[in-house]
């Protein structure tokens, strides 16, 4: 059994972007993995030809009988995966050579953690780097209040956490099924983001963020509203008020902004949570 299953769904992928992606995985310093690529556009035979042009026995090519969508395709990949850890990789992004090595090392030494991801660089621009929260508490509070602060294409997940809790990707939440996955795991496991960027995230006119921007925003709002019902105090924390008062008189939670960060203080001095923008 391989230690890691690298999972990549494809849908009418741009040929050069797909080649860049595949080569970045095959050049990983960590070698004990299987690499499953799923074609969700089975009529596009160019993708099969590209994948099979790489002579590497770790590559497994499969295709759906018909287009199923991204969430269902991710579930198909999860079912096929044999590894202890699963590394999610989108077909147009590039992983740095030590990505798998560093994520495996973190999960191996932190058994309480079920999800590890990292910061990322946008379009190979070293000045355009994300600033996601790193520790589990900050990640979870930001998931509730701010939105998705775990980059799916950079993530590695302990497969047992998903299987044990019967959690996967839900098609009804597309194109925010990744955000939905993380929020369902909030009370199931711990999270961690590695500070250094381990992935180049490609932003272009054909990727999901651009094509489905309005739907994504609407779905994120739906997920947040569901979270507010589970964690009702967070609805107040996400408001623009600088101070939340009990009965309109006694200060309970104070908001303090500094630079790009926001802190919430219980009774004005006890740190409650930090949001990193």
C-alpha positions as CSV (number, residue, x, y, z in Angstrom):
1,X,0.0,0.0,0.0
2,X,1.3,3.5,-0.8
3,X,1.7,6.0,2.0
4,X,-0.1,8.7,0.0
5,X,-2.7,8.8,-2.7
6,X,-2.4,11.9,-4.9
7,X,-5.8,12.7,-6.4
8,X,-6.5,14.9,-9.4
9,X,-9.9,15.3,-11.1
10,X,-9.7,16.7,-14.6
11,X,-12.3,18.5,-16.8
12,X,-11.3,19.8,-20.2
13,X,-7.9,20.7,-18.7
14,X,-5.6,23.2,-20.6
15,X,-2.9,20.8,-22.0
16,X,0.1,22.8,-20.9
17,X,-1.3,23.5,-17.4
18,X,-2.0,19.8,-17.0
19,X,1.5,18.9,-18.1
20,X,3.0,21.4,-15.6
21,X,0.8,19.9,-12.9
22,X,1.7,16.3,-13.6
23,X,5.4,17.0,-13.8
24,X,5.4,18.8,-10.5
25,X,3.9,15.7,-8.8
26,X,6.3,13.3,-10.5
27,X,9.3,15.4,-9.3
28,X,8.3,15.2,-5.6
29,X,11.1,14.4,-3.2
30,X,8.7,12.1,-1.4
31,X,8.3,9.0,-3.6
32,X,5.9,6.6,-1.8
33,X,2.6,7.6,-3.5
34,X,0.1,6.5,-6.1
35,X,-1.1,9.2,-8.5
36,X,-4.8,8.8,-9.6
37,X,-6.0,11.1,-12.3
38,X,-9.7,11.1,-13.1
39,X,-11.1,12.4,-16.4
40,X,-14.5,13.9,-15.8
41,X,-14.7,14.9,-19.5
42,X,-14.5,11.4,-21.0
43,X,-15.1,12.6,-24.6
44,X,-11.9,14.6,-24.4
45,X,-9.3,12.0,-25.4
46,X,-6.5,14.5,-25.4
47,X,-6.3,14.3,-21.6
48,X,-5.9,10.5,-21.6
49,X,-3.1,10.9,-24.2
50,X,-1.3,13.4,-22.1
51,X,-1.5,11.4,-18.9
52,X,-0.5,8.1,-20.5
53,X,2.5,9.9,-22.2
54,X,4.3,9.8,-18.8
55,X,6.0,6.5,-18.2
56,X,5.6,6.2,-14.5
57,X,4.0,3.2,-12.8
58,X,2.6,5.3,-10.0
59,X,0.1,6.9,-12.4
60,X,-3.4,5.5,-12.6
61,X,-5.7,6.9,-15.2
62,X,-9.5,6.5,-14.8
63,X,-12.5,8.2,-16.4
64,X,-16.1,8.7,-15.5
65,X,-18.6,7.2,-18.0
66,X,-20.2,10.7,-18.2
67,X,-19.6,14.1,-16.6
68,X,-20.4,13.9,-12.9
69,X,-19.1,17.2,-11.6
70,X,-16.2,18.1,-9.3
71,X,-17.6,16.9,-6.0
72,X,-18.8,13.5,-7.2
73,X,-15.4,13.0,-9.0
74,X,-13.5,13.7,-5.8
75,X,-15.6,11.1,-4.1
76,X,-14.8,8.6,-6.8
77,X,-11.1,9.3,-6.4
78,X,-11.4,8.9,-2.6
79,X,-13.0,5.5,-3.0
80,X,-10.2,4.4,-5.3
81,X,-7.4,5.7,-3.0
82,X,-5.3,3.2,-1.2
83,X,-3.1,5.5,0.7
84,X,-3.1,6.4,4.4
85,X,-3.1,10.1,3.4
86,X,-4.7,11.7,0.4
87,X,-3.2,14.7,-1.3
88,X,-5.7,16.8,-3.2
89,X,-4.3,18.5,-6.4
90,X,-6.2,20.5,-9.0
91,X,-5.3,19.9,-12.6
92,X,-4.0,23.4,-13.3
93,X,-1.9,24.0,-10.2
94,X,1.8,23.3,-9.5
95,X,3.2,21.7,-6.3
96,X,6.7,22.5,-5.1
97,X,9.0,19.5,-5.0
98,X,9.0,19.1,-1.2
99,X,5.2,19.6,-0.8
100,X,4.4,16.0,-0.1
101,X,7.4,15.4,2.0
102,X,6.6,18.3,4.4
103,X,2.9,17.5,4.6
104,X,3.6,13.8,5.3
105,X,6.1,14.7,8.0
106,X,3.6,17.0,9.7
107,X,0.8,14.4,9.8
108,X,3.2,11.7,10.9
109,X,4.3,13.8,13.9
110,X,0.9,15.2,14.8
111,X,-1.6,12.3,15.0
112,X,-4.4,14.7,16.3
113,X,-4.3,16.6,13.0
114,X,-6.5,15.3,10.1
115,X,-5.9,18.1,7.6
116,X,-2.7,19.9,6.7
117,X,-2.4,22.5,4.0
118,X,-0.2,25.5,3.3
119,X,0.1,29.0,2.1
120,X,0.4,29.5,-1.7
121,X,1.7,31.7,-4.4
122,X,-0.6,33.1,-7.1
123,X,0.5,32.6,-10.8
124,X,4.2,32.3,-9.9
125,X,4.3,35.8,-8.6
126,X,6.5,35.6,-5.5
127,X,5.1,38.9,-4.2
128,X,1.5,37.5,-4.3
129,X,1.6,35.2,-1.3
130,X,-1.4,34.1,0.9
131,X,-1.4,34.8,4.6
132,X,-3.6,32.1,6.0
133,X,-3.9,31.3,9.7
134,X,-1.6,28.5,10.8
135,X,-2.8,26.9,14.0
136,X,-6.0,24.8,14.3
137,X,-7.9,27.2,16.6
138,X,-7.3,30.2,14.3
139,X,-8.2,28.1,11.2
140,X,-11.4,26.9,12.7
141,X,-12.6,30.3,13.9
142,X,-11.7,31.9,10.5
143,X,-13.6,29.1,8.7
144,X,-16.7,30.1,10.6
145,X,-16.3,33.9,10.5
146,X,-14.3,34.7,7.4
147,X,-14.6,31.8,4.9
148,X,-12.4,29.2,3.4
149,X,-8.8,29.6,4.7
150,X,-7.6,26.1,3.8
151,X,-6.5,25.8,0.2
152,X,-8.0,22.6,-1.1
153,X,-5.4,22.1,-3.9
154,X,-2.6,22.2,-1.3
155,X,-4.2,20.0,1.3
156,X,-3.4,16.5,2.6
157,X,-6.0,14.7,4.5
158,X,-5.9,11.7,6.8
159,X,-8.2,9.3,4.9
160,X,-9.4,7.6,8.1
161,X,-10.9,10.9,9.3
162,X,-13.2,11.0,6.3
163,X,-14.0,7.3,6.3
164,X,-14.7,7.2,10.1
165,X,-17.1,10.1,10.0
166,X,-18.6,9.3,6.6
167,X,-17.7,12.7,5.2
168,X,-17.0,13.5,1.6
169,X,-17.6,16.2,-1.0
170,X,-21.2,17.2,-1.4
171,X,-22.4,18.1,-5.0
172,X,-25.2,20.3,-3.7
173,X,-22.6,22.7,-2.3
174,X,-20.6,23.1,-5.6
175,X,-18.5,25.1,-6.3
176,X,-17.8,25.5,-2.6
177,X,-17.8,21.8,-1.8
178,X,-14.2,22.2,-0.5
179,X,-15.3,24.9,2.0
180,X,-18.3,22.7,3.0
181,X,-15.9,19.8,3.6
182,X,-13.7,21.8,6.0
183,X,-16.6,23.1,7.9
184,X,-18.0,19.6,8.5
185,X,-14.6,18.6,9.9
186,X,-14.4,21.5,12.4
187,X,-15.6,19.3,15.3
188,X,-14.0,16.1,14.0
189,X,-10.3,16.8,13.8
190,X,-7.5,19.4,14.0
191,X,-6.2,21.6,11.1
192,X,-2.8,23.1,10.3
193,X,-1.5,25.4,7.6
194,X,2.2,25.3,6.9
195,X,3.5,28.8,6.8
196,X,5.6,28.6,3.6
197,X,3.9,28.3,0.3
198,X,4.0,24.8,-1.1
199,X,1.8,25.3,-4.2
200,X,1.4,27.7,-7.1
201,X,-2.3,28.5,-7.4
202,X,-3.2,29.4,-11.0
203,X,-5.8,32.1,-11.5
204,X,-7.1,32.3,-15.1
205,X,-10.3,33.0,-16.9
206,X,-11.2,29.3,-17.2
207,X,-10.8,28.3,-13.6
208,X,-13.8,27.7,-11.3
209,X,-13.3,30.9,-9.3
210,X,-13.9,33.0,-12.3
211,X,-16.5,30.9,-14.1
212,X,-18.8,30.5,-11.1
213,X,-17.9,33.5,-8.9
214,X,-21.6,34.6,-8.2
215,X,-22.6,31.0,-7.4
216,X,-19.6,30.5,-5.2
217,X,-20.4,33.7,-3.2
218,X,-24.0,32.6,-2.7
219,X,-23.0,29.1,-1.6
220,X,-20.4,30.5,0.8
221,X,-23.2,32.6,2.3
222,X,-25.4,29.5,2.7
223,X,-22.6,27.7,4.5
224,X,-21.9,30.6,6.8
225,X,-25.5,30.8,7.7
226,X,-25.6,27.1,8.5
227,X,-22.5,27.6,10.7
228,X,-24.1,30.5,12.5
229,X,-26.9,28.2,13.5
230,X,-24.4,25.8,15.0
231,X,-22.1,28.4,16.5
232,X,-24.6,31.3,17.1
233,X,-22.2,33.7,18.8
234,X,-20.1,34.0,15.7
235,X,-22.8,35.9,13.8
236,X,-22.1,38.8,16.2
237,X,-18.3,38.4,15.8
238,X,-18.5,38.8,12.0
239,X,-20.5,42.1,12.3
240,X,-18.9,45.5,11.8
241,X,-19.6,46.6,15.4
242,X,-16.5,47.4,17.5
243,X,-18.0,46.2,20.8
244,X,-20.7,43.7,21.7
245,X,-22.6,44.6,24.9
246,X,-24.8,42.5,27.2
247,X,-28.2,44.2,27.5
248,X,-26.6,47.1,25.5
249,X,-24.6,48.1,28.6
250,X,-21.9,45.6,29.7
251,X,-19.1,45.2,27.2
252,X,-18.7,41.5,26.5
253,X,-16.6,41.3,23.2
254,X,-14.5,44.0,21.8
255,X,-13.1,44.1,18.3
256,X,-9.6,45.5,17.8
257,X,-8.2,46.0,14.3
258,X,-4.5,46.4,13.7
259,X,-3.0,46.4,10.2
260,X,-4.5,43.5,8.2
261,X,-5.5,41.6,11.4
262,X,-8.5,41.7,13.6
263,X,-8.6,40.5,17.3
264,X,-11.7,39.8,19.4
265,X,-11.3,40.2,23.1
266,X,-13.6,38.8,25.8
267,X,-14.4,41.5,28.3
268,X,-12.0,43.8,26.4
269,X,-8.8,42.0,27.4
270,X,-9.0,38.2,27.1
271,X,-8.0,37.0,23.6
272,X,-11.0,35.2,22.0
273,X,-10.0,34.8,18.4
274,X,-7.8,36.4,15.7
275,X,-8.8,36.9,12.0
276,X,-6.0,37.2,9.5
277,X,-7.0,39.0,6.3
